[in-house]
């Protein structure tokens, strides 16, 4: 069946089925936010995983806050794929307790952020 028929609007005789990623995002984004607000064991696990992804990417800016650089070279788990879908929507998520490395000197830059921007 053509995508235009399945996902097209009713005004163009489509069936208006939502994309699977849309349904996942409607559940996963509020779920992550809810867990972080509860600040229990799952929130700690999310923060530890987020810290590891931040370290693996080599980015200095928080990865959920600055979504411009792609992270296609990291393992695509829940948080990395969520960041990719947020990049498609041009959405950001500020996480207060998220760790990000600091630059040590003036005029320093993160090499991986520059490579990812190319």
Secondary structure by P-SEA (a helix, b strand, c coil): cccccccccccccccccccaaaaaaaccaaaaaaaaaaccaaaaaaaaaaaaaaaaaccccccccccccccccccccaaaaaaaaaaaacbbbbbccbbbbbbcccccccaaaaaaac
